[in-house]
Amino acid sequence: MPRTETFRSYKHRLDKALDNRFLRRAMDNFAMAYRTSRQNAFAGMDVEALVQQVADVKAGAIWNNAALLQQFTAKALAHGIHVHVADTAEDANRIIEQIAQKTGSKKIVKSKSMTAEEIHLNPWLETSGLEVTETDLGEWIVQLRKEGPSHMVMPAIHLSRFQVADLFTDVTGTDQDPEIERLVKVARKELREKFVEADMGITGANYAVADTGTIGIATNEGNARLVTTLPKVHVALVGIDKLVPTIADALTINRILPKNATGQAITSYVTWITGPSECTTVPSGKREMHIVFLDNGRSKIAADPEFSQVLQCVRCGACANVCPVYRMVGGHQMGHIYIGAIGLITTYFFHGLKNAKNLVKNCTNCGACKSVCAGGIDLPHLIKQVHARIQDETGHPLQSLMLAKVLKNRKLFHRLLRTAYLAQQPVVDRSDPSRTAPGGGSGRPSDPGFLRHLPMIFSSDHNFRRLPAIAGIPFRDRFARLNQPVDHPRFTIALFSGCVQDFVYPEHLEAAMRGFARQRINVVFPMNQSCCGLPAISMGETAAARDVALQNLEAMAVNGNNYDGVDYIVTLCASCASHLTHGVPRLLKDYAPEKAAAFAKKIVPFSVFMNDIVSIDAVSGPGRNTAFHSPCHLCRGMDVHQAPRDLIEKSGNRYIPTEEEETCCGFGGSFSTTFPAVSREILTRKLNDVMASNAELLVTECPGCVLQLKGGAAQQGRDINVCHISELLFP
């Protein structure tokens, strides 16, 4: 289990996990299989509507939590259930220990419970002299290995059958066959004795139904039913966030939980318990049943308008299933107790800042977790908010403060970029012609493509890709020459460049300008525009991002603050598009909400503008096999999927689908510099997928993705060309 540690030691653990070939293969196989099984499980269903129903049920229950707890308690007491409320993890542990003492329980069997993991229940009880045995197969395996679960639903997903066979050999003293069915028989034999001897059974619960005093448990093994029916005492440890008003609400959640968790239509067992069951071996004729409701900061979360949605989590683990970082390193590095995206958030609230401060940086902000969240939680946004809170509480790193200061001052920022062009000269590769403007355009042939090597102040870990050199002439200095008068324009647009395309990849914008001219598009380029502000968000500098947003709103207000002077604000950067559309209104909700909303409404990604609005005609071309890497902020942030594919075909080339088209390339802004080894492996997987498709070209719509993919392909010697979609359309 991860300890409180330095950031350097945390990165070292990640690097070791990357060297675990079995883990990587298992994670890859599961990620691919999950994608298909989830799609099949939800076939024919309105998934968005179902997620919204679950979100509404959970949000309503959170808002009314105190009343639901009171109602449940009254019903449960009437059924003969003892109800306890624990404010803290220590309170819950103490209550369960006291129940064991009062009932004379010495041997305890448990079914899988992440809430029990959250409060470190097993070590507490074992320290008190009690014997505790996990009876879920995966949980028993990791308990024997003295480690925590690697996944909320599949605790031992990180282990091979050979490792389990070796473990069972040590436990039984007999050589065990690694064949899975034989290993299951060994576990069944060993655990049956524990069930028979147990004095107490401990479970969690997926649902606590207030109007009946019922708990519901969804499992894929029969152990939970044995845990609740064989011992004379049953204790259910339940987070107060599991309370729902009615059985219908619980069933609504259960419609999505197994499908989202494992791609099953329904779990093997769904058990509903309303009161203690019969037991002829005790004088009362019934088992003793206790429910311990755990708060442990949940009430505080519920009262926080920003984070209350965290309690909409149904513990399906899907956010880990699709996470590119989890896929690389597994759950022991991608969480503390709770793993995946939800774990990056809840660790801060349940286990403190010291355990969260490194984990919360380990996010590419790709949005995959949000796209599959059964509770409709905006996980990427909350991860960044936790990061910002931690920095506010502990102090902002120098590099973060410097970035914030620079971004807030546009003139200083742009002056530094211009100066950097001169400073880079000793390390540029002048023999690389890749930055000569395509098709004889107006770029300068002397503009170098890549830096020859990184300065010595950078770690060698960052050399997994070749980095582009800053252009000699930024786009803003070229715009006046490129912008041709248009008679009877079809549209008037404001062009938002973003800082990378303005100063690093002006050729992307030059290509777009050729296309705009051909389509009779009148283009305005406000010179006071700056970085979109997303890098500041990634670094935890929310205040700086807000200042930048206000500056851009002012800069882009062509002919009035309502933006009626232009038909659209077009950007060639998917990350900018997503942030300007969703992030800016959120940042400015208390400052300039109406202006921000009007601004966001005008934002259009380049591919959508050219394909769906301008509707350019198809042309004949070379018919090259062309793969598309969909930037995370395009396919998930802006929900754009088809337009780029259509444009590839319209360019006279042949669109080639790839397995990993909509998975992250590993850039993630500051992520690739913070976790270069993980970024490298995500990138390599992406390039392998493209190469397997036999594509000649790889096209994308984000300069950050171009930087990652083009630089990675060059460094790895891949025979594939990478370009922005504007260059493909208008060479």
C-alpha positions in Angstrom: 0.0 0.0 0.0 1.4 3.4 -0.9 3.0 5.3 2.0 3.5 9.0 2.6 6.5 9.6 0.5 8.4 12.1 -1.6 7.5 12.8 -5.2 10.8 11.4 -6.3 10.1 8.0 -4.6 6.6 8.0 -6.0 7.9 8.4 -9.5 10.4 5.6 -8.8 7.5 3.3 -7.9 5.8 4.2 -11.1 8.9 3.4 -13.1 9.2 0.0 -11.4 5.6 -0.8 -12.3 6.3 0.1 -15.9 8.9 -2.7 -15.9 6.3 -5.3 -14.9 5.6 -7.0 -18.2 2.8 -9.2 -16.9 1.0 -6.2 -15.3 1.2 -4.2 -18.5 -0.1 -7.2 -20.6 -2.9 -7.9 -18.1 -3.9 -4.2 -18.0 -3.8 -4.0 -21.8 -5.9 -7.1 -22.3 -8.5 -6.0 -19.8 -8.7 -2.5 -21.2 -9.4 -3.8 -24.7 -11.9 -6.5 -23.5 -13.7 -4.0 -21.2 -14.3 -1.6 -24.0 -16.1 -4.3 -26.1 -18.0 -5.9 -23.2 -19.3 -2.6 -21.9 -20.5 -1.6 -25.3 -22.3 -4.9 -25.7 -23.8 -4.7 -22.2 -25.3 -1.3 -23.0 -26.4 -2.2 -26.5 -29.8 -0.7 -27.4 -29.9 1.4 -24.2 -29.9 5.2 -23.8 -26.8 5.3 -21.6 -26.8 9.0 -21.1 -30.4 9.0 -19.9 -29.6 6.1 -17.5 -26.5 7.9 -16.1 -28.6 11.0 -15.6 -31.2 9.0 -13.7 -28.5 7.6 -11.4 -27.0 11.0 -10.9 -30.4 12.4 -10.0 -31.1 9.6 -7.6 -27.7 10.0 -5.9 -27.7 13.8 -5.8 -31.2 13.8 -4.3 -30.2 11.3 -1.7 -27.1 13.3 -0.8 -29.1 16.4 -0.3 -31.6 14.6 1.9 -29.1 12.3 3.6 -29.9 13.2 7.2 -33.6 12.5 6.7 -32.9 9.2 4.9 -30.6 8.1 7.7 -33.3 8.8 10.3 -35.9 7.0 8.2 -33.7 4.0 7.7 -32.8 3.8 11.3 -36.5 3.7 12.4 -37.3 1.0 9.9 -34.2 -1.1 10.8 -34.8 -0.9 14.5 -38.4 -2.2 13.9 -36.8 -5.2 12.1 -34.5 -5.9 15.1 -31.4 -4.4 13.5 -28.9 -2.5 15.7 -27.9 0.7 14.0 -24.7 2.7 14.8 -23.4 5.9 13.3 -19.6 6.4 13.2 -18.3 9.9 12.5 -14.7 8.8 11.8 -12.9 5.7 10.7 -11.6 5.2 14.2 -15.1 5.3 15.6 -16.3 2.7 13.1 -13.4 0.4 13.9 -14.0 0.8 17.6 -17.7 0.1 17.3 -17.1 -3.1 15.3 -14.4 -4.2 17.8 -16.9 -3.7 20.7 -19.6 -5.7 18.9 -17.1 -8.6 18.6 -16.2 -8.3 22.3 -19.9 -8.2 23.4 -20.8 -11.2 21.3 -17.8 -13.2 22.1 -16.7 -13.3 18.5 -13.1 -14.5 17.9 -13.2 -15.5 14.2 -14.4 -13.2 11.5 -15.1 -13.7 7.9 -15.6 -10.8 5.5 -16.9 -10.2 2.0 -15.4 -7.6 -0.2 -15.8 -4.1 1.1 -14.0 -1.0 -0.1 -15.4 0.9 2.9 -13.6 -1.6 5.2 -10.4 -1.0 3.3 -11.0 2.8 3.7 -10.9 2.6 7.5 -8.2 -0.1 7.7 -10.6 -2.4 9.5 -8.6 -5.6 9.2 -5.4 -4.4 10.9 -7.5 -2.8 13.7 -9.3 -6.1 14.4 -6.2 -8.2 14.1 -4.3 -5.9 16.5 -7.2 -6.6 19.0 -6.4 -10.4 18.7 -9.2 -11.3 16.3 -8.8 -13.6 13.3 -10.1 -11.9 10.1 -10.4 -13.8 6.8 -11.3 -12.2 3.5 -13.6 -14.6 1.6 -13.8 -13.0 -1.8 -11.3 -14.9 -3.9 -9.4 -11.8 -5.1 -9.5 -10.1 -1.6 -8.3 -13.3 0.0 -5.4 -13.5 -2.4 -4.2 -9.9 -1.8 -4.8 -10.4 2.0 -2.4 -13.4 1.9 0.1 -11.2 0.0 -0.3 -8.5 2.6 -1.2 -5.9 0.0 -4.3 -3.8 -0.8 -6.7 -4.4 -3.8 -5.5 -3.2 -7.2 -9.1 -2.5 -8.4 -12.4 -1.9 -6.6 -14.2 -4.7 -8.4 -11.3 -7.0 -9.3 -8.8 -6.8 -6.4 -6.2 -9.2 -7.8 -6.3 -8.2 -11.5 -2.6 -7.4 -11.4 -1.6 -11.1 -10.6 -1.0 -14.1 -12.9 -2.3 -17.6 -12.1 1.3 -18.7 -11.7 1.8 -16.1 -8.9 -1.4 -17.3 -7.3 -0.3 -20.9 -7.6 3.0 -20.1 -5.9 1.1 -18.3 -3.1 -1.3 -21.1 -2.6 1.6 -23.6 -2.5 3.1 -21.5 0.4 -0.3 -21.4 2.2 -1.2 -25.1 1.9 2.3 -26.6 2.0 1.4 -28.5 -1.2 2.5 -27.8 -4.7 -0.5 -26.3 -6.6 -1.3 -26.5 -10.3 -1.7 -23.0 -11.9 -4.8 -24.2 -13.8 -7.5 -21.7 -12.7 -10.2 -24.2 -11.9 -7.9 -26.1 -9.6 -6.8 -22.9 -7.8 -10.5 -22.0 -7.2 -11.0 -25.4 -5.7 -8.1 -24.8 -3.3 -9.6 -21.5 -2.2 -13.0 -23.1 -1.8 -11.6 -25.8 0.4 -9.5 -23.5 2.6 -12.3 -20.9 3.0 -15.1 -23.4 3.8 -13.5 -24.2 7.1 -13.4 -20.4 7.9 -17.1 -20.0 7.1 -18.0 -22.9 9.4 -15.8 -21.7 12.3 -16.7 -18.0 12.0 -18.5 -16.2 14.9 -19.0 -13.0 12.9 -19.5 -12.0 9.3 -18.8 -8.5 8.0 -20.0 -7.1 4.7 -20.4 -3.8 3.0 -23.5 -2.8 1.1 -24.2 -1.3 -2.3 -27.5 0.1 -1.2 -29.3 1.1 2.0 -33.0 1.5 1.3 -34.5 4.1 3.6 -38.2 3.3 3.3 -37.8 -0.4 4.1 -34.6 -0.6 6.2 -33.1 -3.0 3.6 -29.5 -3.3 2.5 -28.6 -4.6 -0.9 -25.3 -6.4 -1.9 -24.3 -7.0 -5.5 -21.6 -9.7 -5.9 -20.3 -12.3 -8.3 -19.4 -14.9 -5.7 -21.5 -16.7 -3.2 -19.3 -15.8 -0.3 -21.4 -12.7 0.7 -24.4 -14.9 1.3 -22.4 -17.3 3.4 -20.9 -14.4 5.4 -24.4 -13.1 6.2 -26.1 -16.5 7.0 -23.5 -18.8 8.6 -22.0 -16.8 11.5 -24.2 -15.9 14.5 -23.5 -12.1 14.1 -23.7 -10.1 10.9 -22.2 -6.6 10.8 -22.7 -4.4 7.7 -20.3 -1.4 7.3 -22.1 1.1 5.1 -21.1 4.6 4.0 -23.9 7.1 4.5 -23.6 7.9 0.8 -25.2 4.5 0.0 -28.6 5.6 1.4 -31.3 5.9 -1.2 -35.1 6.5 -0.7 -36.7 3.5 -2.3 -36.0 0.0 -3.7 -36.8 1.4 -7.1 -33.9 3.9 -6.7 -31.6 1.1 -5.8 -32.7 -1.0 -8.8 -32.1 2.0 -11.0 -28.5 2.1 -9.9 -28.2 -1.6 -10.2 -29.2 -1.4 -13.9 -25.9 0.4 -14.6 -23.5 -0.9 -11.9 -22.6 -4.3 -13.3 -22.7 -3.2 -16.9 -20.3 -0.4 -16.1 -18.1 -2.3 -13.8 -17.4 -5.5 -15.8 -19.7 -5.5 -18.8 -22.2 -7.9 -17.2 -25.9 -7.6 -17.7 -26.2 -8.3 -13.9 -24.0 -9.7 -11.2 -24.3 -13.3 -10.3 -25.9 -12.4 -6.9 -28.0 -9.5 -5.8 -28.9 -10.0 -2.1 -31.5 -8.0 -0.2 -31.5 -8.2 3.6 -34.2 -6.8 5.8 -33.5 -7.7 9.4 -31.6 -10.7 11.0 -32.2 -14.2 9.6 -33.1 -17.2 11.7 -30.4 -19.1 13.6 -31.4 -22.1 15.7 -28.1 -22.2 17.6 -28.7 -19.0 19.6 -31.4 -18.5 22.3 -33.2 -15.8 20.4 -33.6 -17.9 17.4 -32.2 -15.1 15.2 -28.8 -13.9 14.3 -27.6 -10.6 15.7 -27.4 -7.9 13.0 -25.7 -4.6 13.2 -25.4 -1.8 10.6 -22.6 0.7 11.1 -23.1 3.8 9.0 -19.8 5.6 8.3 -19.4 9.3 7.8 -15.6 9.8 7.7 -15.9 13.2 5.9 -18.9 12.4 3.7 -21.0 15.0 5.4 -18.3 17.6 4.8 -18.1 16.5 1.1 -21.9 16.7 0.8 -21.9 20.3 2.1 -19.3 21.4 -0.4 -21.0 22.7 -3.6 -17.9 21.9 -5.7 -17.3 18.4 -4.5 -20.7 17.0 -3.4 -21.0 15.2 -6.7 -18.2 12.9 -5.5 -20.8 11.0 -3.4 -22.7 10.1 -6.6 -20.0 7.4 -7.1 -21.5 3.9 -7.3 -18.1 2.2 -6.8 -18.1 0.5 -10.2 -14.4 1.1 -10.9 -15.0 2.1 -14.5 -12.9 5.2 -14.2 -9.9 3.0 -13.7 -10.9 0.6 -16.5 -10.5 3.4 -19.1 -7.7 5.4 -17.5 -4.5 5.4 -19.6 -2.3 5.8 -16.6 -4.0 3.0 -14.7 -3.5 0.9 -17.8 0.2 1.5 -17.5 0.9 1.1 -13.8 -2.0 -0.6 -12.1 -4.0 0.3 -9.1 -1.3 0.2 -6.4 0.4 3.2 -8.0 -2.9 4.9 -9.2 -4.5 5.3 -5.8 -4.1 5.0 -2.1 -7.1 2.9 -1.0 -9.6 3.9 -3.7 -8.0 3.6 -7.1 -8.5 5.4 -10.4 -9.9 8.9 -10.9 -12.3 8.7 -8.0 -9.4 7.6 -5.8 -7.3 10.7 -6.8 -10.2 12.8 -5.3 -11.4 10.8 -2.3 -7.9 10.2 -1.0 -7.7 13.9 -0.2 -11.0 13.8 1.8 -10.7 10.3 3.4 -7.0 9.9 4.0 -5.6 13.4 4.0 -3.5 15.8 2.0 -0.2 13.9 2.6 -1.5 10.8 0.9 -3.1 12.7 -2.0 -0.5 15.3 -3.0 1.5 13.0 -5.3 -1.4 11.0 -6.6 -3.4 13.9 -7.7 -0.8 15.0 -10.2 -1.0 11.6 -12.0 -3.7 12.5 -14.4 -3.5 13.3 -18.2 -6.9 15.2 -18.0 -8.0 13.0 -20.9 -11.6 12.9 -19.8 -12.0 9.1 -20.4 -13.1 8.6 -16.7 -15.9 11.2 -17.0 -17.2 9.7 -20.2 -17.9 6.3 -18.5 -18.8 7.5 -15.0 -22.1 5.9 -13.9 -22.7 8.7 -11.5 -22.2 11.5 -14.0 -19.3 13.0 -12.0 -17.0 15.5 -13.6 -13.9 13.6 -12.4 -11.2 15.5 -14.4 -12.4 18.9 -13.2 -12.5 17.7 -9.6 -9.0 16.2 -9.8 -7.6 19.6 -10.9 -9.6 21.3 -8.1 -8.1 18.9 -5.5 -4.7 19.7 -6.9 -5.4 23.4 -6.6 -6.6 23.1 -3.0 -3.6 21.1 -2.0 -1.3 23.8 -3.4 -3.3 26.5 -1.7 -2.9 24.7 1.6 0.8 23.7 1.3 2.2 26.4 -0.9 2.6 26.7 -4.7 5.8 25.3 -6.2 8.1 27.9 -7.7 7.6 26.6 -11.3 3.9 26.8 -10.8 4.0 30.4 -9.5 6.3 31.4 -12.3 4.0 30.0 -14.9 1.0 31.8 -13.3 2.9 35.1 -13.3 4.0 34.8 -16.9 0.6 33.7 -18.3 -1.2 36.6 -16.6 1.1 39.1 -18.4 0.5 38.5 -22.1 3.3 40.9 -23.2 5.8 39.3 -20.9 4.7 35.8 -22.0 5.1 36.6 -25.7 8.4 38.4 -25.1 9.8 35.3 -23.4 8.7 33.1 -26.3 10.4 35.4 -28.8 13.5 35.4 -26.7 13.4 31.6 -26.4 13.7 31.4 -30.2 17.2 33.0 -29.9 18.1 31.1 -26.8 17.4 27.7 -28.5 19.9 28.3 -31.3 22.8 26.2 -29.9 20.6 23.1 -29.7 18.5 23.3 -32.8 18.8 20.7 -35.6 19.3 22.7 -38.7 19.4 19.7 -41.0 15.8 18.8 -40.3 13.5 20.1 -43.1 10.3 19.1 -41.4 9.3 22.7 -40.6 9.6 24.0 -44.1 6.2 25.2 -45.0 4.3 22.4 -46.9 3.4 23.0 -50.6 5.7 26.0 -50.9 3.8 28.1 -48.5 5.1 31.2 -46.7 7.0 29.5 -43.9 10.7 30.1 -43.7 12.9 27.2 -44.7 15.4 28.2 -42.0 12.9 27.4 -39.3 14.2 24.2 -37.7 12.0 21.2 -37.0 13.3 19.9 -33.7 15.8 20.6 -30.9 18.8 18.5 -31.4 18.9 17.6 -27.7 17.6 19.0 -24.5 19.8 21.2 -22.3 21.6 19.4 -19.5 19.3 20.9 -16.8 16.6 18.4 -18.1 16.5 14.8 -17.0 17.4 12.2 -19.7 13.9 10.8 -19.1 12.5 13.6 -21.1 14.3 12.5 -24.3 11.6 10.0 -25.2 10.5 12.4 -28.0 12.1 15.1 -30.0 10.8 18.5 -29.1 9.9 21.2 -31.7 11.9 24.4 -31.9 10.1 27.7 -31.5 9.4 29.3 -34.9 11.4 32.2 -36.0 8.3 34.2 -36.9 5.2 33.6 -34.9 1.8 33.5 -36.7 0.7 36.8 -35.3 3.6 38.4 -37.2 2.6 36.6 -40.4 -1.2 37.2 -40.2 -1.3 40.6 -41.9 0.6 39.2 -44.9 -1.5 36.1 -45.1 -4.9 37.7 -44.6 -6.4 38.5 -48.0 -9.5 40.7 -48.5 -12.6 38.6 -49.1 -15.5 39.9 -51.2 -18.9 38.8 -50.1 -17.6 36.5 -47.4 -19.6 33.5 -46.5 -18.7 33.8 -42.8 -16.7 36.2 -40.6 -14.6 34.4 -38.0 -12.3 35.3 -35.2 -9.3 33.0 -35.2 -8.1 31.8 -31.7 -4.6 30.5 -32.2 -3.5 29.4 -28.7 0.1 29.9 -27.7 1.6 26.7 -29.2 0.3 27.2 -32.7 1.1 30.9 -32.6 4.7 30.4 -31.6 5.7 26.8 -32.3 3.5 25.5 -35.1 2.4 28.6 -37.2 2.3 26.3 -40.2 -0.9 24.8 -38.9 -2.6 28.2 -39.0 -1.0 29.1 -42.3 -2.6 26.0 -43.9 -5.9 27.0 -42.4 -5.6 30.5 -43.8 -5.2 29.0 -47.3 -8.4 27.1 -46.7 -10.3 30.1 -45.4 -9.3 32.1 -48.4 -10.5 29.4 -50.8 -13.8 29.2 -49.0 -14.3 33.0 -48.8 -14.1 33.2 -45.1 -13.3 36.6 -43.6 -10.8 36.2 -40.8 -10.1 38.5 -37.8 -7.1 37.8 -35.6 -7.3 39.8 -32.3 -3.7 40.5 -31.4 -4.3 40.8 -27.6 -5.3 37.1 -27.3 -3.1 34.9 -25.3 -2.8 31.3 -24.0 -6.3 29.8 -23.4 -5.3 29.2 -19.7 -5.5 25.4 -19.6 -1.8 25.0 -18.7 -2.5 27.1 -15.6 -5.4 24.8 -14.6 -3.1 21.7 -15.1 -0.6 23.3 -12.8 -3.2 24.0 -10.1 -3.1 27.8 -10.7 -6.9 28.5 -10.8 -6.6 32.2 -10.1 -4.1 32.7 -13.0 -6.4 30.8 -15.3 -9.3 33.1 -14.3 -7.2 36.2 -15.1 -6.2 34.8 -18.5 -9.9 34.0 -19.3 -10.9 37.5 -18.5 -8.1 38.9 -20.7 -9.2 36.6 -23.6 -12.8 37.6 -23.3 -11.8 41.2 -23.7 -9.4 40.5 -26.5 -11.8 38.4 -28.6 -14.7 40.8 -28.2 -14.8 41.9 -31.8 -17.2 44.8 -32.3 -18.8 44.5 -28.9 -18.8 42.4 -25.8 -21.6 40.1 -27.1 -19.3 38.8 -29.9 -21.9 39.6 -32.6 -19.1 41.0 -34.7 -18.2 37.4 -35.8 -20.2 34.4 -36.7 -17.8 32.0 -35.0 -14.6 31.9 -33.0 -12.6 29.1 -34.6 -9.6 27.3 -33.1 -7.3 24.6 -34.5 -6.5 23.4 -31.0 -9.0 20.9 -29.6 -7.7 21.5 -26.0 -8.3 25.2 -26.4 -11.7 24.6 -27.8 -12.8 22.4 -24.9 -11.4 24.8 -22.3 -12.8 27.9 -23.9 -16.2 26.2 -24.2 -16.4 24.5 -20.8 -13.6 25.8 -18.6 -14.0 29.5 -19.1 -17.7 29.7 -18.1 -16.9 27.7 -15.0 -14.0 29.9 -14.1 -16.0 33.1 -14.6 -19.4 32.0 -13.2 -18.9 34.6 -10.3 -17.2 37.2 -12.4 -18.6 37.5 -16.0 -21.1 34.7 -16.4 -23.2 36.2 -19.3 -20.2 37.4 -21.2 -18.4 34.0 -20.7 -21.5 32.1 -21.9 -21.8 34.3 -25.0 -18.1 33.7 -25.7 -18.3 30.0 -25.2 -21.3 29.7 -27.6 -19.2 31.0 -30.4 -16.3 28.5 -30.1 -16.1 25.9 -32.9 -13.3 23.4 -33.5 -11.6 23.7 -36.9 -12.9 20.3 -38.2 -16.5 21.0 -37.3 -16.3 24.4 -38.9 -14.8 23.2 -42.2 -16.9 20.0 -42.4 -20.3 20.8 -40.9 -20.6 24.6 -41.3 -18.5 25.5 -44.4 -19.1 22.0 -45.8 -16.0 21.9 -48.1 -16.1 19.7 -51.2 -14.2 16.5 -51.6 -11.2 16.6 -53.9 -9.2 13.9 -55.7 -5.9 13.0 -54.1 -3.2 10.4 -53.5 -5.5 8.1 -51.5 -3.0 7.5 -48.8 -4.0 5.3 -45.8 -4.5 7.9 -43.1 -5.1 7.2 -39.4 -6.6 9.8 -37.1 -5.6 10.4 -33.5 -8.6 12.0 -31.9 -7.4 14.5 -29.2 -9.1 13.7 -25.9 -10.5 17.2 -25.7 -12.1 16.8 -29.2 -13.8 13.4 -28.9 -14.7 13.7 -25.2 -14.4 17.4 -24.4 -16.3 18.6 -27.5 -18.1 15.3 -28.4 -16.7 15.5 -32.0 -16.1 12.2 -33.7 -17.2 12.1 -37.3 -16.1 15.5 -38.8 -12.3 14.8 -38.9 -12.9 11.4 -40.5 -15.1 13.0 -43.1 -12.4 15.6 -43.8 -9.7 12.9 -44.3 -11.9 11.4 -47.0 -12.6 14.8 -48.5 -8.9 15.5 -48.7 -8.5 12.7 -51.2 -7.0 10.3 -48.7 -8.3 7.1 -47.2 -9.4 7.1 -43.5 -8.1 4.0 -41.7 -9.8 3.2 -38.3 -7.4 2.2 -35.5 -8.2 0.4 -32.2 -6.8 3.2 -30.0 -8.1 6.2 -32.1 -9.8 7.9 -29.1 -7.3 6.9 -26.4 -4.9 9.4 -24.9 -1.5 9.9 -26.6 0.2 10.6 -23.2 0.8 14.3 -23.6 -1.6 15.8 -21.1 0.2 19.1 -21.0 2.4 19.2 -17.9 1.7 15.5 -17.3 4.3 14.5 -19.9 7.0 16.5 -18.2 5.9 15.5 -14.7 5.7 11.8 -15.5 7.9 11.3 -18.6 8.3 7.5 -18.2 4.5 6.9 -18.1 4.0 9.4 -20.9 6.5 7.5 -23.0 4.8 4.2 -22.6 1.3 5.6 -23.4 2.9 7.2 -26.5 4.6 4.0 -27.6 1.3 2.0 -27.3 -0.4 4.7 -29.5 2.3 4.5 -32.1 2.3 0.7 -32.1 -1.5 0.8 -32.8 -1.0 3.2 -35.7 1.7 1.1 -37.2 -0.4 -2.0 -37.0 -3.0 -0.3 -39.1 -0.5 0.1 -42.0 -1.4 3.9 -42.2 1.1 6.1 -44.0 -0.1 9.3 -42.3 -1.2 10.1 -38.8 -3.4 13.2 -38.6 -4.6 14.9 -35.4 -6.2 18.2 -34.4 -4.2 19.5 -31.4 -0.7 21.0 -31.4 0.0 19.2 -28.1 -0.8 15.9 -29.7 1.3 16.8 -32.8 4.2 17.6 -30.4 3.9 14.2 -28.7 3.2 12.0 -31.7 5.5 13.7 -34.2 8.4 14.0 -31.7 7.8 10.4 -30.5 7.7 9.0 -34.0 11.0 10.8 -34.9 12.8 9.7 -31.7 11.7 6.1 -32.2 12.5 6.0 -35.9 8.9 5.3 -36.9 8.1 5.3 -40.6 5.0 7.5 -40.3 4.3 11.1 -41.0 2.4 13.2 -38.4 0.6 16.4 -39.3 -2.3 18.6 -38.3 -5.5 18.1 -40.2 -5.3 21.7 -41.6 -2.0 20.7 -43.3 -3.7 17.6 -44.8 -6.6 19.6 -46.2 -4.6 22.7 -47.5 -1.0 21.8 -48.1 
